[in-house]
Amino acid sequence: RFIPTCSSFFSVRPQVKLLGPTGLSRREGDLLNLTCIINAAIPEPQVSWYKNGAPLEGEKGRNIILAKLSDDDEGLYMCEAKNIGGVAYGIVNVTIDGKAIY
């Protein structure tokens, strides 16, 4: 006997904001915390991090910490949140030696 079923599934594209110090200077040796704030994402998105377009291997959480900053840490950092509903990005430019971080 056939019993009809009804199921529904919907998805919501993530909304992303990348939090990090804005307008503050960072010097070599400082610690920097970058947080990917994700809102309204259904289902839970997969998070990936990139620096200057290259994946940051092993960084899959919503937060990364750059300890003991050096010139090598300068660059464009991006968090990507992706689910079946779409993809969203948050970007921050990190500069070292007393320059502002935007």
Secondary structure, DSSP 8 states (H G I E B T S, - for coil): -----------B--EEEEE---S-B--TT--EEEEEEEES-BS--EEEEEETTEE-TT--SSEEEE-S--GGG-EEEEEEEEETTEEEEEEEEE--SS-B--
